[in-house]
């Protein structure tokens, strides 16, 4: 069944169009008007946005969409955040990041394809608009997964008279078989979610985890007195979310991403993403030394410094820690991903810059690292 779709996209990337380097930031917002469905699935959509080849790794969790989008011209995966229903309709909204470039997408979307147009607009007095045709379709050549999800919520006892609430959501992709590389992926997912190795199907485990988390919160907070409840207000509220998805996949590697969000009071919640990149040929978890030689690893902070300065417009003679960075030197993050054209590192909020800057994604092209690449990565 088809449904109308309208979207606004913005993202942070370095993009090459017709051999001209274009640096820009964009944020993605999708508005889907759709029929109600409780289907949970993971699918990969590929196609064209103008001259760009796009890949969307999407999860539908009870009509809440999330995932990652990347482009072949510059495969820097960008997170698509959980969608929200609009109050006045069945529309859904998905977010990625923020920036000065907007793209408006209109057309028809169903579970297998999207066909429409995209309007690019750069805000400001010299705003330019360009329209592109968009076609993306469900692409089954990627690793297939099922998707399981669970959630629970809780309130305090009525006599406590406190409106604090607890919400817990979790979900994960799950390989279809128990053989070969699927088994490797299952073990990695179990490690990310701390699922016992004896569990063969995560559905019941996720549901029990959700229920026990809600019970833990109620047991912990139902002992407070009415006086304490009135003084604390809604500060007892908690929100927890944990999801595992595919961030990026090509013929040789697949990167799993475990996104975790937690709010336990204060001005805002905290979140971060843990990445695991796996070699599809030999099932090994990739390490930096698999990509770069010793000299390359020692030189990598200089390349990360160069990328960060370009992204955040820091002059070369200005120290990073005097330009909104918390560090003088950027070291490689353990959260590493590998694409067809380079290697990327993901940093959680506060690790390099302020919370408002979100997760920092620094991508170094292989062309910059060619002298330091291990043999298998040289072209």
Secondary structure, 3 states (H helix, E strand, C coil): CCEEEEEEEECCEEEEECCEEEEECEEEEEEECCCCCCCEEEEEEEEEECCEEEEEEEEEECCEEEEEEEECCEEEEEEECCCEECCCCCCEEEECCCCCEEEEEEEEECCCEEEEEEEEEECCCCCCEEEEEEEEEECCCCCCEEEEEEEEEEECCHHHCCCCEEEEEEEEEEECCCCHHHHHHHHHHHHHHCCCCCCCCHHHHHHHHHHHHHHHHHHHHCCCCHHHHHHHHHHHCEEEEEEEEEEEECCCEEEEEEEEEEECCCCCCEEEEEEEEEECCCCCECCHHHHECHHHHHHHHHHHHHHHHHHCCCCCCCCHHHCCCCCCCCCCCCCEEECCCEEEEEECCCCCCCHHHCCEEEEEEHHHHHHHECHHHCC
